[in-house]
Amino acid sequence: MVRFFLERDRVADLVKHLMERRTVYAPHRKGRRSFAFARTADPAAVVLDYPRTLHSVKKFFLPPREELLRFDLTDDTFAAGEPEPSGAAFLGVHSYDVAAVRRLDHNFSAGNAERNYLVRRQGAVFIGVGFEPDKFHFSGSVGIEPDDTAGCDAFLTKLLDGYVLEILTPTGRELLKGLELPPYEGNDPPAHPFQQHIYVPQSRLGRIMDKSYEHPVWAEASRTCVGCGTCNLVCPTCYCFDVQDHVDITATGGSRERTWDGCMLRGFSEVAGGEVFREGLPERQRHRVLRKFKYLSDTTGVPWCVGCGRCTAACPAGISIANIVNRLVGDAERTPVAPI
């Protein structure tokens, strides 16, 4: 690990250096209070000090909508789309979003590997940045600290007058070669505490979830839920999708498209004949939480929630997944917790 000091006034120099070598995606302002990852054209527009982006970098590997193939009905032929490797530098990614990508790597590699996602992932470079937890973050409770460098090729840690730039991999070293920076020999900055927590580790949480299927929290948490699916759409580890065929107006051909889908939407569990096997919001809420803290965790040993807080921050009803989990923990261990 090699560490350098990046003055605040030289952040634009870092961005320019990266742009000369690769396509760069980084956080940009979107409106007055929001931030989003976008392709960088102006180094001055990059924002490294932000609470969270609207969506994670997942959207670059698993687009919200993509055409899988085109088909011709006149001769019964089709041609699949050819995704391209990303090869991009993703600058200013928080540790929980890098962790989310690594979980998606597992989802799309295990079993029948998903070609489009894996091709787009090729060549992607991550330059992480530390963050100061706000009232929604709880990634520390799922083992992801603000300065966690796992999965990064380089990492930026904020100081009062700039950043510590750590080069972590040969790829990061090659990408940053030629950027003249002084070495950093100071102390590590103090860690910022989390305001939100989940109060048991995953090893115990799985056992608690085992006994939660009929818990009243699902109905209680769903009283104000409108079933909009926002929590699914902003989640960096949700990967469910729908596939539909669309015939052109000429009826001679068409396309097959894949779009994001979410288990909080009524139509997600609708099957032939119009039967919906998770009709109620409590059942959908339970499925969402168990997907994050039990079903996948039983086989991988880690939660599939990365504690970014997006679902709570974006929920129009203010439903908190951390409070739901803590309610289950509190009832299981008979300790008082915050209300939903």
Contacts in CASP RR format, 6 or more apart in sequence:
PFRMAT RR
TARGET T0000
AUTHOR 0000-0000-0000
METHOD contacts of the structure
MODEL  1
MVRFFLERDRVADLVKHLMERRTVYAPHRKGRRSFAFARTADPAAVVLDY
PRTLHSVKKFFLPPREELLRFDLTDDTFAAGEPEPSGAAFLGVHSYDVAA
VRRLDHNFSAGNAERNYLVRRQGAVFIGVGFEPDKFHFSGSVGIEPDDTA
GCDAFLTKLLDGYVLEILTPTGRELLKGLELPPYEGNDPPAHPFQQHIYV
PQSRLGRIMDKSYEHPVWAEASRTCVGCGTCNLVCPTCYCFDVQDHVDIT
ATGGSRERTWDGCMLRGFSEVAGGEVFREGLPERQRHRVLRKFKYLSDTT
GVPWCVGCGRCTAACPAGISIANIVNRLVGDAERTPVAPI
1 166 0 8 1.000
1 167 0 8 1.000
1 168 0 8 1.000
2 166 0 8 1.000
2 167 0 8 1.000
2 173 0 8 1.000
2 183 0 8 1.000
3 164 0 8 1.000
3 165 0 8 1.000
3 166 0 8 1.000
3 167 0 8 1.000
3 183 0 8 1.000
3 184 0 8 1.000
3 185 0 8 1.000
4 164 0 8 1.000
4 165 0 8 1.000
4 167 0 8 1.000
4 181 0 8 1.000
4 182 0 8 1.000
4 183 0 8 1.000
4 184 0 8 1.000
5 159 0 8 1.000
5 162 0 8 1.000
5 163 0 8 1.000
5 164 0 8 1.000
5 165 0 8 1.000
5 181 0 8 1.000
5 182 0 8 1.000
5 183 0 8 1.000
5 184 0 8 1.000
6 14 0 8 1.000
6 156 0 8 1.000
6 162 0 8 1.000
6 163 0 8 1.000
6 164 0 8 1.000
6 165 0 8 1.000
6 181 0 8 1.000
7 161 0 8 1.000
7 162 0 8 1.000
8 161 0 8 1.000
8 162 0 8 1.000
8 163 0 8 1.000
10 181 0 8 1.000
11 43 0 8 1.000
11 46 0 8 1.000
11 48 0 8 1.000
11 162 0 8 1.000
11 163 0 8 1.000
12 43 0 8 1.000
12 44 0 8 1.000
12 46 0 8 1.000
13 43 0 8 1.000
13 179 0 8 1.000
14 91 0 8 1.000
14 165 0 8 1.000
14 179 0 8 1.000
15 24 0 8 1.000
15 26 0 8 1.000
15 40 0 8 1.000
15 43 0 8 1.000
15 46 0 8 1.000
15 91 0 8 1.000
16 43 0 8 1.000
17 176 0 8 1.000
17 178 0 8 1.000
17 179 0 8 1.000
18 24 0 8 1.000
18 89 0 8 1.000
18 91 0 8 1.000
18 127 0 8 1.000
18 175 0 8 1.000
19 40 0 8 1.000
19 43 0 8 1.000
21 89 0 8 1.000
21 175 0 8 1.000
22 87 0 8 1.000
22 88 0 8 1.000
22 89 0 8 1.000
22 125 0 8 1.000
22 175 0 8 1.000
23 39 0 8 1.000
23 86 0 8 1.000
23 87 0 8 1.000
23 88 0 8 1.000
23 89 0 8 1.000
24 39 0 8 1.000
24 40 0 8 1.000
24 88 0 8 1.000
24 89 0 8 1.000
24 90 0 8 1.000
24 91 0 8 1.000
25 37 0 8 1.000
25 38 0 8 1.000
25 39 0 8 1.000
25 40 0 8 1.000
25 57 0 8 1.000
25 60 0 8 1.000
25 88 0 8 1.000
25 89 0 8 1.000
25 90 0 8 1.000
25 91 0 8 1.000
26 37 0 8 1.000
26 38 0 8 1.000
26 40 0 8 1.000
26 46 0 8 1.000
26 47 0 8 1.000
26 48 0 8 1.000
26 90 0 8 1.000
26 91 0 8 1.000
26 92 0 8 1.000
27 35 0 8 1.000
27 36 0 8 1.000
27 37 0 8 1.000
27 46 0 8 1.000
27 47 0 8 1.000
27 48 0 8 1.000
27 50 0 8 1.000
27 53 0 8 1.000
27 92 0 8 1.000
28 35 0 8 1.000
28 36 0 8 1.000
28 37 0 8 1.000
28 38 0 8 1.000
28 40 0 8 1.000
28 45 0 8 1.000
28 46 0 8 1.000
28 47 0 8 1.000
29 35 0 8 1.000
29 45 0 8 1.000
29 47 0 8 1.000
30 36 0 8 1.000
30 54 0 8 1.000
34 53 0 8 1.000
34 54 0 8 1.000
35 47 0 8 1.000
35 50 0 8 1.000
35 51 0 8 1.000
35 52 0 8 1.000
35 53 0 8 1.000
35 54 0 8 1.000
36 53 0 8 1.000
36 54 0 8 1.000
36 55 0 8 1.000
37 53 0 8 1.000
37 55 0 8 1.000
37 56 0 8 1.000
37 57 0 8 1.000
37 59 0 8 1.000
37 60 0 8 1.000
37 90 0 8 1.000
40 46 0 8 1.000
40 91 0 8 1.000
46 91 0 8 1.000
48 91 0 8 1.000
48 92 0 8 1.000
48 129 0 8 1.000
48 156 0 8 1.000
48 158 0 8 1.000
48 163 0 8 1.000
49 158 0 8 1.000
50 131 0 8 1.000
51 131 0 8 1.000
51 132 0 8 1.000
51 134 0 8 1.000
51 136 0 8 1.000
51 137 0 8 1.000
52 94 0 8 1.000
52 131 0 8 1.000
52 136 0 8 1.000
52 137 0 8 1.000
52 308 0 8 1.000
52 309 0 8 1.000
52 310 0 8 1.000
52 313 0 8 1.000
53 97 0 8 1.000
54 234 0 8 1.000
54 314 0 8 1.000
55 233 0 8 1.000
55 234 0 8 1.000
55 236 0 8 1.000
56 97 0 8 1.000
56 100 0 8 1.000
56 101 0 8 1.000
56 236 0 8 1.000
56 308 0 8 1.000
56 310 0 8 1.000
57 90 0 8 1.000
57 93 0 8 1.000
57 97 0 8 1.000
57 101 0 8 1.000
57 236 0 8 1.000
58 97 0 8 1.000
58 100 0 8 1.000
58 101 0 8 1.000
58 104 0 8 1.000
58 236 0 8 1.000
58 237 0 8 1.000
58 239 0 8 1.000
60 86 0 8 1.000
60 88 0 8 1.000
60 90 0 8 1.000
60 120 0 8 1.000
60 124 0 8 1.000
61 86 0 8 1.000
61 101 0 8 1.000
61 104 0 8 1.000
61 117 0 8 1.000
61 120 0 8 1.000
61 121 0 8 1.000
61 124 0 8 1.000
62 104 0 8 1.000
62 117 0 8 1.000
62 120 0 8 1.000
62 239 0 8 1.000
62 241 0 8 1.000
62 260 0 8 1.000
64 259 0 8 1.000
64 260 0 8 1.000
65 257 0 8 1.000
65 258 0 8 1.000
65 259 0 8 1.000
65 260 0 8 1.000
66 116 0 8 1.000
66 257 0 8 1.000
66 258 0 8 1.000
67 81 0 8 1.000
67 255 0 8 1.000
67 256 0 8 1.000
67 257 0 8 1.000
68 80 0 8 1.000
68 81 0 8 1.000
68 116 0 8 1.000
68 243 0 8 1.000
68 255 0 8 1.000
68 256 0 8 1.000
68 257 0 8 1.000
68 258 0 8 1.000
69 78 0 8 1.000
69 79 0 8 1.000
69 80 0 8 1.000
69 81 0 8 1.000
69 255 0 8 1.000
69 256 0 8 1.000
70 78 0 8 1.000
70 79 0 8 1.000
70 81 0 8 1.000
70 253 0 8 1.000
70 254 0 8 1.000
70 255 0 8 1.000
70 256 0 8 1.000
71 77 0 8 1.000
71 78 0 8 1.000
71 79 0 8 1.000
71 245 0 8 1.000
71 253 0 8 1.000
71 254 0 8 1.000
71 255 0 8 1.000
71 256 0 8 1.000
72 78 0 8 1.000
72 252 0 8 1.000
72 253 0 8 1.000
72 254 0 8 1.000
73 247 0 8 1.000
73 251 0 8 1.000
73 252 0 8 1.000
73 253 0 8 1.000
73 254 0 8 1.000
74 252 0 8 1.000
74 253 0 8 1.000
83 115 0 8 1.000
83 116 0 8 1.000
83 119 0 8 1.000
83 120 0 8 1.000
84 119 0 8 1.000
84 120 0 8 1.000
85 119 0 8 1.000
85 120 0 8 1.000
85 121 0 8 1.000
85 122 0 8 1.000
85 123 0 8 1.000
86 120 0 8 1.000
86 121 0 8 1.000
86 122 0 8 1.000
86 123 0 8 1.000
86 124 0 8 1.000
87 122 0 8 1.000
87 123 0 8 1.000
87 124 0 8 1.000
87 125 0 8 1.000
88 123 0 8 1.000
88 124 0 8 1.000
88 125 0 8 1.000
89 125 0 8 1.000
89 127 0 8 1.000
89 175 0 8 1.000
90 124 0 8 1.000
90 125 0 8 1.000
90 126 0 8 1.000
90 127 0 8 1.000
91 127 0 8 1.000
91 128 0 8 1.000
91 129 0 8 1.000
92 127 0 8 1.000
92 128 0 8 1.000
92 129 0 8 1.000
92 156 0 8 1.000
93 126 0 8 1.000
93 127 0 8 1.000
93 128 0 8 1.000
93 129 0 8 1.000
93 152 0 8 1.000
94 128 0 8 1.000
94 129 0 8 1.000
94 130 0 8 1.000
94 131 0 8 1.000
94 146 0 8 1.000
94 308 0 8 1.000
95 128 0 8 1.000
95 130 0 8 1.000
95 131 0 8 1.000
95 139 0 8 1.000
95 144 0 8 1.000
95 145 0 8 1.000
95 146 0 8 1.000
95 147 0 8 1.000
95 148 0 8 1.000
95 149 0 8 1.000
95 150 0 8 1.000
95 152 0 8 1.000
96 137 0 8 1.000
96 139 0 8 1.000
96 144 0 8 1.000
96 236 0 8 1.000
96 306 0 8 1.000
96 307 0 8 1.000
96 308 0 8 1.000
97 236 0 8 1.000
97 306 0 8 1.000
97 308 0 8 1.000
98 126 0 8 1.000
98 128 0 8 1.000
98 148 0 8 1.000
98 150 0 8 1.000
98 151 0 8 1.000
98 152 0 8 1.000
99 139 0 8 1.000
99 144 0 8 1.000
99 148 0 8 1.000
99 150 0 8 1.000
99 306 0 8 1.000
100 236 0 8 1.000
100 237 0 8 1.000
100 306 0 8 1.000
100 308 0 8 1.000
101 121 0 8 1.000
101 126 0 8 1.000
101 236 0 8 1.000
102 150 0 8 1.000
102 151 0 8 1.000
103 237 0 8 1.000
103 302 0 8 1.000
103 304 0 8 1.000
103 306 0 8 1.000
104 117 0 8 1.000
104 237 0 8 1.000
104 239 0 8 1.000
105 121 0 8 1.000
106 300 0 8 1.000
107 239 0 8 1.000
108 114 0 8 1.000
108 117 0 8 1.000
108 118 0 8 1.000
108 239 0 8 1.000
109 118 0 8 1.000
125 153 0 8 1.000
125 171 0 8 1.000
125 172 0 8 1.000
125 175 0 8 1.000
126 151 0 8 1.000
126 152 0 8 1.000
126 153 0 8 1.000
127 152 0 8 1.000
127 153 0 8 1.000
127 154 0 8 1.000
127 155 0 8 1.000
127 156 0 8 1.000
127 172 0 8 1.000
128 149 0 8 1.000
128 152 0 8 1.000
128 154 0 8 1.000
128 155 0 8 1.000
128 156 0 8 1.000
129 155 0 8 1.000
129 156 0 8 1.000
129 157 0 8 1.000
129 158 0 8 1.000
129 163 0 8 1.000
130 146 0 8 1.000
130 147 0 8 1.000
130 155 0 8 1.000
130 156 0 8 1.000
130 157 0 8 1.000
130 158 0 8 1.000
131 137 0 8 1.000
131 146 0 8 1.000
132 146 0 8 1.000
132 158 0 8 1.000
132 192 0 8 1.000
133 139 0 8 1.000
133 146 0 8 1.000
133 192 0 8 1.000
133 193 0 8 1.000
133 194 0 8 1.000
133 195 0 8 1.000
133 196 0 8 1.000
134 195 0 8 1.000
135 195 0 8 1.000
135 196 0 8 1.000
136 196 0 8 1.000
136 308 0 8 1.000
136 309 0 8 1.000
136 310 0 8 1.000
136 312 0 8 1.000
136 313 0 8 1.000
137 194 0 8 1.000
137 195 0 8 1.000
137 196 0 8 1.000
137 307 0 8 1.000
137 308 0 8 1.000
137 309 0 8 1.000
138 194 0 8 1.000
138 196 0 8 1.000
138 197 0 8 1.000
138 198 0 8 1.000
138 307 0 8 1.000
138 309 0 8 1.000
138 322 0 8 1.000
139 145 0 8 1.000
139 146 0 8 1.000
139 194 0 8 1.000
139 306 0 8 1.000
139 307 0 8 1.000
139 308 0 8 1.000
140 194 0 8 1.000
140 197 0 8 1.000
140 307 0 8 1.000
141 194 0 8 1.000
141 196 0 8 1.000
141 197 0 8 1.000
141 198 0 8 1.000
141 199 0 8 1.000
141 307 0 8 1.000
141 322 0 8 1.000
142 198 0 8 1.000
142 202 0 8 1.000
142 302 0 8 1.000
142 303 0 8 1.000
142 305 0 8 1.000
142 306 0 8 1.000
142 307 0 8 1.000
144 306 0 8 1.000
144 307 0 8 1.000
145 191 0 8 1.000
146 191 0 8 1.000
146 192 0 8 1.000
147 155 0 8 1.000
147 157 0 8 1.000
147 188 0 8 1.000
147 191 0 8 1.000
149 155 0 8 1.000
149 166 0 8 1.000
149 168 0 8 1.000
152 168 0 8 1.000
152 169 0 8 1.000
153 167 0 8 1.000
153 168 0 8 1.000
153 169 0 8 1.000
153 171 0 8 1.000
153 172 0 8 1.000
153 175 0 8 1.000
154 165 0 8 1.000
154 166 0 8 1.000
154 167 0 8 1.000
154 168 0 8 1.000
154 169 0 8 1.000
154 172 0 8 1.000
154 175 0 8 1.000
154 176 0 8 1.000
155 165 0 8 1.000
155 166 0 8 1.000
155 168 0 8 1.000
156 163 0 8 1.000
156 164 0 8 1.000
156 165 0 8 1.000
156 166 0 8 1.000
157 163 0 8 1.000
157 164 0 8 1.000
157 166 0 8 1.000
157 188 0 8 1.000
157 189 0 8 1.000
158 189 0 8 1.000
159 189 0 8 1.000
164 184 0 8 1.000
164 188 0 8 1.000
164 189 0 8 1.000
165 176 0 8 1.000
165 181 0 8 1.000
165 184 0 8 1.000
167 173 0 8 1.000
167 176 0 8 1.000
196 309 0 8 1.000
196 322 0 8 1.000
197 322 0 8 1.000
197 326 0 8 1.000
198 205 0 8 1.000
198 322 0 8 1.000
198 325 0 8 1.000
198 326 0 8 1.000
198 329 0 8 1.000
199 326 0 8 1.000
199 329 0 8 1.000
199 330 0 8 1.000
199 337 0 8 1.000
200 208 0 8 1.000
200 329 0 8 1.000
200 333 0 8 1.000
202 293 0 8 1.000
202 297 0 8 1.000
202 301 0 8 1.000
202 302 0 8 1.000
202 303 0 8 1.000
203 301 0 8 1.000
205 293 0 8 1.000
205 294 0 8 1.000
205 297 0 8 1.000
205 303 0 8 1.000
205 325 0 8 1.000
205 329 0 8 1.000
206 293 0 8 1.000
206 294 0 8 1.000
206 297 0 8 1.000
206 298 0 8 1.000
208 328 0 8 1.000
208 329 0 8 1.000
208 332 0 8 1.000
209 290 0 8 1.000
209 293 0 8 1.000
209 294 0 8 1.000
209 328 0 8 1.000
210 294 0 8 1.000
211 332 0 8 1.000
212 286 0 8 1.000
212 290 0 8 1.000
212 328 0 8 1.000
213 286 0 8 1.000
215 328 0 8 1.000
215 331 0 8 1.000
217 324 0 8 1.000
217 327 0 8 1.000
217 328 0 8 1.000
217 331 0 8 1.000
217 340 0 8 1.000
218 282 0 8 1.000
218 283 0 8 1.000
218 285 0 8 1.000
218 286 0 8 1.000
219 282 0 8 1.000
220 340 0 8 1.000
221 282 0 8 1.000
221 285 0 8 1.000
221 319 0 8 1.000
221 324 0 8 1.000
221 340 0 8 1.000
222 280 0 8 1.000
222 281 0 8 1.000
222 282 0 8 1.000
222 284 0 8 1.000
222 285 0 8 1.000
224 317 0 8 1.000
224 318 0 8 1.000
224 319 0 8 1.000
225 264 0 8 1.000
225 281 0 8 1.000
225 285 0 8 1.000
225 317 0 8 1.000
225 319 0 8 1.000
226 316 0 8 1.000
226 317 0 8 1.000
227 264 0 8 1.000
227 265 0 8 1.000
227 266 0 8 1.000
227 281 0 8 1.000
227 284 0 8 1.000
228 264 0 8 1.000
228 316 0 8 1.000
229 262 0 8 1.000
229 264 0 8 1.000
229 265 0 8 1.000
230 311 0 8 1.000
230 314 0 8 1.000
230 315 0 8 1.000
230 316 0 8 1.000
231 264 0 8 1.000
231 288 0 8 1.000
231 310 0 8 1.000
231 311 0 8 1.000
231 314 0 8 1.000
231 315 0 8 1.000
231 319 0 8 1.000
231 321 0 8 1.000
232 238 0 8 1.000
232 240 0 8 1.000
232 260 0 8 1.000
232 261 0 8 1.000
232 262 0 8 1.000
232 263 0 8 1.000
232 264 0 8 1.000
232 265 0 8 1.000
232 288 0 8 1.000
233 260 0 8 1.000
233 262 0 8 1.000
234 310 0 8 1.000
234 311 0 8 1.000
234 314 0 8 1.000
235 310 0 8 1.000
235 311 0 8 1.000
236 306 0 8 1.000
236 308 0 8 1.000
236 310 0 8 1.000
237 292 0 8 1.000
237 304 0 8 1.000
237 305 0 8 1.000
237 306 0 8 1.000
238 260 0 8 1.000
238 262 0 8 1.000
240 260 0 8 1.000
240 261 0 8 1.000
240 262 0 8 1.000
240 263 0 8 1.000
240 268 0 8 1.000
241 258 0 8 1.000
241 259 0 8 1.000
241 260 0 8 1.000
241 261 0 8 1.000
242 258 0 8 1.000
242 259 0 8 1.000
242 260 0 8 1.000
242 261 0 8 1.000
243 256 0 8 1.000
243 257 0 8 1.000
243 258 0 8 1.000
244 256 0 8 1.000
244 257 0 8 1.000
244 259 0 8 1.000
245 254 0 8 1.000
245 255 0 8 1.000
245 256 0 8 1.000
245 257 0 8 1.000
246 254 0 8 1.000
246 255 0 8 1.000
246 256 0 8 1.000
246 257 0 8 1.000
247 253 0 8 1.000
247 254 0 8 1.000
248 254 0 8 1.000
248 255 0 8 1.000
261 268 0 8 1.000
262 268 0 8 1.000
263 269 0 8 1.000
263 278 0 8 1.000
263 284 0 8 1.000
263 287 0 8 1.000
263 288 0 8 1.000
263 291 0 8 1.000
264 281 0 8 1.000
264 284 0 8 1.000
264 285 0 8 1.000
264 288 0 8 1.000
266 276 0 8 1.000
266 279 0 8 1.000
267 276 0 8 1.000
268 278 0 8 1.000
268 284 0 8 1.000
269 276 0 8 1.000
269 277 0 8 1.000
269 278 0 8 1.000
269 284 0 8 1.000
270 276 0 8 1.000
271 277 0 8 1.000
278 284 0 8 1.000
278 287 0 8 1.000
285 319 0 8 1.000
285 324 0 8 1.000
288 321 0 8 1.000
289 321 0 8 1.000
289 324 0 8 1.000
289 325 0 8 1.000
291 304 0 8 1.000
292 303 0 8 1.000
292 304 0 8 1.000
292 305 0 8 1.000
292 321 0 8 1.000
293 303 0 8 1.000
293 304 0 8 1.000
293 305 0 8 1.000
293 325 0 8 1.000
296 304 0 8 1.000
297 303 0 8 1.000
297 304 0 8 1.000
305 321 0 8 1.000
307 322 0 8 1.000
309 321 0 8 1.000
309 322 0 8 1.000
311 319 0 8 1.000
311 321 0 8 1.000
312 318 0 8 1.000
312 319 0 8 1.000
312 320 0 8 1.000
312 321 0 8 1.000
312 322 0 8 1.000
319 340 0 8 1.000
320 340 0 8 1.000
323 337 0 8 1.000
323 338 0 8 1.000
323 339 0 8 1.000
323 340 0 8 1.000
324 340 0 8 1.000
326 337 0 8 1.000
326 338 0 8 1.000
327 337 0 8 1.000
327 340 0 8 1.000
329 335 0 8 1.000
329 337 0 8 1.000
330 336 0 8 1.000
330 337 0 8 1.000
END
